[in-house]
């Protein structure tokens, strides 16, 4: 990764200095969920509004979730994925 002159080191290096391995893992998991939700919705040809209508979850909440600007309850994530005929699965890291 390219070194950031403002930081004097790469983001990866700075991240490892600033955050614990647990915090990094939690952040990475949130990013993966965000990406998976957005990708699944787009692959199904659904707008956020359509997904909102299917689930009863506000479109603005779906938008915030996809953009990483909100945390959500696991029940809401399950409802969103179920509406797209998908399920969440826990797998060992690195798989």
GUZA-252847 format. One line per 8 residues: number of its first residue (from 1); for each residue x, y, z of N, C-alpha, C, O. Coordinates in Angstrom, 1 decimal. Last residue first. Layout:
// residues N
NUM	X,Y,Z,X,Y,Z,X,Y,Z,X,Y,Z  ...
// end
This chain:
// residues 95
95	-11.8,-18.0,5.2,-12.4,-19.0,4.3,-13.0,-18.3,3.1,-13.6,-19.0,2.3  -10.9,-16.2,7.0,-9.9,-16.7,6.0,-10.5,-17.8,5.1,-9.7,-18.4,4.3  -12.9,-17.3,9.8,-12.1,-16.2,9.1,-11.1,-16.9,8.1,-10.5,-17.9,8.4  -15.6,-19.5,9.3,-14.3,-19.2,9.9,-13.6,-18.1,9.1,-13.7,-18.1,7.9  -18.9,-18.1,8.9,-17.8,-19.0,8.5,-16.5,-18.6,9.2,-16.4,-17.5,9.6  -22.3,-17.8,9.1,-21.0,-17.5,9.8,-20.0,-18.6,9.4,-20.3,-19.8,9.5  -24.6,-16.3,6.9,-23.9,-17.5,7.4,-22.6,-17.1,8.0,-21.9,-16.2,7.6  -27.8,-15.3,6.0,-26.5,-15.0,6.5,-25.9,-16.2,7.0,-26.6,-17.1,7.6
87	-29.5,-16.0,2.9,-29.4,-16.1,4.4,-28.0,-15.7,4.7,-27.0,-15.8,3.9  -32.0,-14.8,0.5,-30.6,-15.1,0.9,-30.6,-15.3,2.4,-31.5,-14.9,3.1  -34.2,-13.6,-0.7,-34.0,-15.0,-0.7,-32.6,-15.5,-0.5,-32.0,-16.3,-1.1  -34.5,-11.0,0.0,-33.8,-11.3,-1.3,-33.5,-12.8,-1.5,-32.7,-13.1,-2.3  -35.6,-11.2,2.5,-36.4,-10.6,1.4,-35.8,-10.9,0.1,-36.5,-10.8,-0.9  -33.4,-12.1,3.9,-34.5,-13.0,3.6,-35.4,-12.5,2.5,-35.9,-13.3,1.7  -31.9,-9.7,4.2,-31.4,-10.8,3.3,-32.5,-11.8,3.0,-32.5,-12.3,1.8  -33.7,-8.3,5.9,-33.3,-7.7,4.6,-32.8,-8.8,3.6,-33.2,-8.9,2.5
79	-33.9,-10.0,8.1,-35.1,-9.6,7.4,-34.7,-9.1,5.9,-35.4,-9.5,5.0  -31.3,-10.0,9.0,-31.9,-11.2,8.6,-33.1,-10.9,7.7,-33.3,-11.6,6.7  -31.0,-7.2,9.7,-30.2,-7.8,8.6,-30.8,-9.1,8.1,-30.8,-9.3,6.9  -32.9,-7.1,11.8,-33.1,-6.3,10.5,-32.3,-6.9,9.4,-32.7,-6.9,8.3  -31.8,-8.8,13.7,-33.1,-9.2,13.1,-33.3,-8.4,11.8,-33.9,-8.9,10.9  -29.5,-7.4,14.4,-29.3,-8.6,13.6,-30.6,-9.0,13.0,-30.6,-9.6,11.8  -29.8,-3.9,14.0,-30.1,-5.1,14.8,-29.9,-6.3,13.8,-30.2,-6.2,12.6  -27.2,-1.8,12.9,-28.5,-2.3,12.9,-28.6,-3.5,13.7,-27.6,-4.2,14.0
71	-25.5,1.4,12.6,-25.5,0.0,13.0,-27.0,-0.5,13.0,-27.9,0.3,13.1  -24.6,3.5,9.9,-25.5,3.1,10.9,-25.2,1.7,11.4,-24.7,0.8,10.6  -23.1,4.1,7.7,-23.4,5.2,8.6,-24.3,4.8,9.7,-24.8,5.7,10.4  -22.5,2.4,5.6,-21.7,2.3,6.8,-21.9,3.4,7.8,-21.1,3.6,8.6  -24.2,2.4,3.4,-23.1,3.4,3.4,-22.2,3.3,4.6,-21.3,4.1,4.8  -26.1,0.5,4.1,-25.2,0.3,3.0,-24.0,1.2,2.9,-23.0,0.8,2.4  -27.2,2.0,6.3,-26.6,0.7,6.5,-25.6,0.4,5.4,-24.5,0.0,5.6  -28.4,4.2,5.0,-27.3,4.4,6.0,-26.6,3.1,6.3,-25.3,3.1,6.4
63	-30.2,2.8,3.3,-29.2,3.6,2.7,-28.0,3.8,3.7,-26.8,3.7,3.4  -31.9,1.7,5.2,-31.2,0.8,4.3,-30.0,1.6,3.7,-28.9,1.0,3.6  -32.9,4.0,6.3,-32.1,3.1,7.2,-31.3,2.1,6.3,-30.2,1.8,6.7  -34.3,5.0,4.2,-33.2,5.8,4.7,-32.3,5.0,5.6,-31.1,5.1,5.6  -36.3,3.1,3.9,-35.3,3.3,2.9,-34.1,4.0,3.4,-33.0,3.7,3.0  -37.2,1.2,6.8,-37.2,2.5,6.1,-36.0,2.5,5.1,-35.0,2.0,5.3  -38.6,-1.9,6.5,-37.4,-1.2,7.0,-37.3,0.1,6.2,-37.3,0.0,5.0  -40.4,-3.5,5.3,-40.9,-2.6,6.3,-39.8,-1.8,7.0,-40.0,-1.1,7.9
55	-39.7,-5.2,3.2,-39.3,-5.5,4.6,-39.9,-4.7,5.7,-39.9,-5.1,6.8  -40.6,-4.2,0.8,-40.7,-5.7,1.0,-40.5,-6.0,2.5,-41.0,-7.0,3.0  -40.0,-1.5,0.9,-41.4,-1.9,0.9,-41.6,-3.4,1.2,-42.6,-3.8,1.8  -37.2,-1.7,0.9,-37.9,-1.1,2.0,-39.4,-1.5,2.1,-39.9,-1.9,3.1  -36.8,-2.6,-1.7,-36.4,-3.4,-0.5,-37.1,-3.0,0.8,-37.5,-3.8,1.6  -37.7,-0.3,-3.0,-38.4,-1.6,-3.2,-38.1,-2.5,-2.0,-39.0,-3.2,-1.5  -35.8,1.6,-2.2,-37.2,1.8,-1.9,-38.0,0.5,-2.0,-38.8,0.2,-1.2  -33.5,0.6,-3.2,-33.6,0.6,-1.8,-35.1,0.8,-1.4,-35.5,0.2,-0.4
47	-34.3,-1.6,-6.0,-33.9,-0.3,-5.4,-34.0,-0.4,-3.9,-34.7,-1.3,-3.4  -33.2,-4.7,-7.3,-34.0,-3.9,-6.4,-33.5,-2.6,-6.1,-32.3,-2.4,-5.9  -31.8,-6.7,-8.7,-32.4,-5.6,-9.4,-33.4,-4.8,-8.6,-34.4,-4.2,-9.1  -30.3,-8.4,-7.4,-31.7,-8.8,-7.5,-32.5,-7.7,-8.3,-33.7,-7.9,-8.5  -27.9,-7.0,-7.4,-28.0,-8.2,-8.2,-29.4,-8.7,-8.4,-29.8,-9.3,-9.4  -28.5,-5.1,-5.5,-28.3,-4.7,-6.9,-28.4,-5.9,-7.8,-29.0,-5.8,-8.9  -28.7,-6.7,-3.2,-29.8,-5.8,-3.6,-29.7,-5.5,-5.1,-30.7,-5.6,-5.8  -26.1,-7.7,-3.1,-27.2,-8.6,-3.2,-28.5,-7.8,-3.7,-29.2,-8.3,-4.6
39	-24.6,-5.3,-2.7,-24.4,-6.2,-3.9,-25.6,-7.1,-4.1,-26.0,-7.2,-5.3  -25.5,-4.5,-0.2,-25.6,-3.6,-1.4,-25.5,-4.5,-2.7,-26.3,-4.3,-3.6  -24.8,-6.7,1.4,-26.2,-6.2,1.3,-26.4,-5.4,0.1,-27.3,-5.7,-0.7  -22.0,-6.9,1.1,-22.9,-8.0,0.7,-24.3,-7.5,0.5,-25.0,-8.0,-0.4  -21.2,-4.4,2.1,-20.9,-4.7,0.7,-21.9,-5.8,0.3,-22.4,-5.8,-0.8  -22.0,-4.7,4.8,-22.4,-3.6,4.0,-22.3,-3.9,2.5,-23.3,-3.7,1.8  -20.5,-7.0,5.5,-21.9,-7.0,5.6,-22.5,-5.9,4.7,-23.5,-6.1,3.9  -17.8,-6.0,5.3,-18.3,-7.1,4.5,-19.8,-7.2,4.4,-20.3,-7.5,3.4
31	-17.9,-4.0,7.2,-17.7,-3.6,5.8,-18.1,-4.7,4.9,-18.8,-4.5,3.9  -18.2,-5.5,9.6,-19.2,-4.5,9.2,-19.1,-4.2,7.7,-20.1,-4.1,7.0  -15.7,-6.9,9.5,-17.0,-7.7,9.4,-18.1,-6.7,9.0,-19.0,-7.1,8.2  -13.9,-4.9,9.8,-13.9,-5.6,8.6,-15.2,-6.4,8.4,-15.7,-6.5,7.3  -14.5,-4.1,12.5,-14.7,-3.2,11.4,-14.8,-3.9,10.0,-15.6,-3.6,9.2  -13.8,-6.5,13.8,-15.2,-6.0,13.8,-15.5,-5.0,12.7,-16.5,-5.1,12.1  -11.0,-6.5,13.2,-11.9,-7.6,12.8,-13.4,-7.2,12.8,-14.1,-7.5,11.8  -10.2,-4.2,14.6,-10.0,-4.3,13.1,-10.9,-5.4,12.6,-11.6,-5.2,11.5
23	-10.8,-4.9,17.2,-11.5,-3.7,16.6,-11.4,-3.8,15.1,-12.3,-3.5,14.3  -9.1,-7.0,17.5,-10.5,-7.2,17.7,-11.3,-6.1,17.0,-12.3,-6.3,16.3  -6.6,-5.8,17.3,-7.0,-6.8,16.3,-8.5,-7.1,16.4,-9.1,-7.3,15.3  -7.0,-2.3,18.0,-6.7,-3.6,18.4,-7.1,-4.6,17.3,-7.9,-4.3,16.4  -5.6,0.6,16.3,-6.7,-0.3,16.7,-6.3,-1.7,17.1,-5.2,-2.1,16.6  -3.3,2.0,15.7,-4.4,2.7,16.4,-5.4,1.8,16.9,-6.1,2.1,17.9  -1.6,0.3,14.4,-1.1,1.0,15.5,-2.2,1.6,16.4,-2.1,1.7,17.6  -3.1,-0.6,12.3,-2.6,-1.6,13.2,-2.0,-1.0,14.5,-2.1,-1.6,15.5
15	-3.5,1.8,10.9,-4.6,1.1,11.5,-4.2,0.1,12.5,-4.8,0.0,13.6  -0.9,2.4,10.0,-1.5,3.3,11.0,-2.7,2.6,11.7,-2.9,2.7,12.9  -0.6,0.3,8.2,0.3,0.4,9.3,-0.3,1.3,10.4,-0.3,0.9,11.6  -2.7,0.9,6.4,-2.6,-0.4,7.0,-1.7,-0.4,8.3,-2.1,-0.9,9.3  -2.0,3.4,5.5,-3.2,3.3,6.3,-3.1,2.0,7.1,-3.5,1.9,8.2  1.6,4.0,5.8,0.4,3.5,5.1,-0.7,3.4,6.0,-0.6,3.4,7.3  3.1,7.0,7.0,3.0,5.6,6.9,1.8,5.2,6.2,0.9,6.1,5.9  2.8,9.7,7.2,4.2,9.2,7.3,4.2,7.7,7.3,5.3,7.1,7.5
7	0.5,11.0,6.9,0.6,10.1,8.1,2.1,9.7,8.3,2.4,9.4,9.4  1.0,12.5,4.6,0.5,13.2,5.8,0.6,12.3,7.1,0.8,12.9,8.2  1.9,10.6,2.8,2.9,11.5,3.4,2.3,12.3,4.6,3.1,12.7,5.4  1.2,7.3,2.9,0.5,8.6,3.0,1.5,9.6,3.6,1.9,9.4,4.8  2.4,4.8,0.8,2.6,5.5,2.0,1.9,6.9,1.9,2.0,7.5,0.8  0.5,2.2,-0.7,1.2,3.5,-0.9,1.3,4.2,0.5,0.3,4.3,1.2  0.8,-1.2,0.0,0.0,0.0,0.0,0.9,1.2,0.0,1.9,1.3,0.6
// end
